[in-house]
Amino acid sequence: MSDDDDIQYIKRQRTLHYGSLEETERKRQNAAAAAASAATTTNTPASGTTTTIAGTGGQLEDIDSDEDYEENTKKISSSKAPAPPPTAATLANKIDDDYFDLEAEMERDKVALLEEFERKKRARQINVSTDDSEIKSNLRQLNEPICYFGEGPAERRRRLKELLANLGEHAIGRKQTDEEERRIQQREQEATWYHEGPDTLRIARLWLADYSLPRARDRLMRARDALEVPSATRAGRMVEMQKKLQSLAPLCSQVGDTRPVSSAAFNEDSTLLLTSSWSGLCKLWSVPDCELKQTLRGHASYVGGVALRPGVKADEENVVAMASGGHDGAVKLWGFNNEESIADITGHMPHRVSKVAFHPSGRFLATACYDSSWRLWDLEQKTEVLHQEGHAKPVHCLSYQSDGSVLVTGGLDAFGRVWDLRTGRCIMFLEGHLGAVFGVDFSPNGFHIATGSQDNTCKIWDLRRRQPVYTIPAHTNLISDVKYQQDCGSFLVTCSYDSTTKIWSNKTWQPLKTLQGHDNKVISVDISPNSQYIATTSFDRTFKLWSPDS
């Protein structure tokens, strides 16, 4: 056995104090004073030796031994008078002032018991269906569990009665009414509603319908004629086109500005190229020698997108021929041979305008704005005819269909939308990208759409099927722009922040050529209408013209 086994642990008794501490301390001091006064008395030891304990002036005689001293001490302590019993007043002071109001507590219990009786009486009087499925449905409408563990139909019916007794007999009816009102309100919010537009919008839509319908008829006729071409002839044309694309080489590389060149656009006859820069300058270059023809000054911040108006010749003056959109929301309209803008569109400020595009007719101008909307401007009526919302985040890019009746937009919310300009409706929702959409374009066939995204892929969509038909894993970085060949849509061009531009076959979506030459990210790309040149702009402050080797 260890030494610890011999140790006996004594539990300390808990002392309870009654009354205030001040009263207890006062009694303790009185008891100490009484003991001190009793100690002044003289006692005779048992051994016969006299021991005198005196107060002031007394004498302390000798003590024969320690045993005599202990006996004297015991006698002195035994001679003390016993403490008097506590009086009623003392006990009253020791009792706490708090008391238990028995009558009030009994009254509350009585009221609660009566309420319980009344509730059970109401529960017995409520009529509840005996159908268990209906009882579960009623419990579900009351947001209550339809079944507890081990609960049978009878217990479930009793629980429903008790709930109705607490909530009211018409609680289920009120729940159904509230649910019906909520559904009606939700249907009203989801329903398409119309309001009367201005006369300018009606005029623009009628004009767009008259313009687009004949062009759609001509496009369908060309598609039927193409089907009659022998397959051998089509295959030969495709082989010839692929050889031409594989021989693409840099024709010209020009320093466009002191800041990154943000965009480029060809004119209708492929003789001019308009570029924009982060310095706020827009420059017009000749093609293919890349000589500077005109510098457009007026933007206070960097320019994101430019466009050349179709149907305007280079010798026409005081006619809107070009458009540009700035980071500060300013949209400027320019003419040839004039460095100052002809007109300014200020309806977007202070939100950024990322892209601008002229309608195939040249009458309308579309702008993509970072206020999550895009707008359509009528240059003949000199007013805004459409301010369309629908994207959850900024709209970055847009493109027209060749007929001029449909427009596609891409936003930073990773979605694209196809809009009918004649009705203002969204006719297709492009959902599938995992990142922001930075480039969109319509194929000349009128029903294929290409979108380039931050997820490094390019998706091909079919407007007839209303679904994607192919996904091209195009680049190793985000795709900044996409363009279809404008003549017949035989190939597609994508550019990326991986500093490359790639050309893809339209039918099989196979890579045909990779254009490498820029030292930094490629921002935008454009294909000339005659399909002879491809222009690319980059963060390296240059733009390059690519052309097949002669």
Helices and strands as residue ranges (DSSP letters): G 3-6, H 21-38, H 66-78, H 88-94, H 102-125, H 132-141, H 153-167, H 171-190, H 199-227, H 231-246, E 248-255, E 261-266, E 272-277, E 282-286, E 292-296, E 303-308, E 322-326, E 331-334, E 343-345, E 353-358, E 364-369, E 373-378, E 383-389, E 395-400, E 406-411, E 415-420, E 426-431, E 437-442, E 448-453, E 458-462, E 467-472, E 479-484, E 491-496, E 500-505, E 511-516, E 522-527, E 534-538, E 542-548
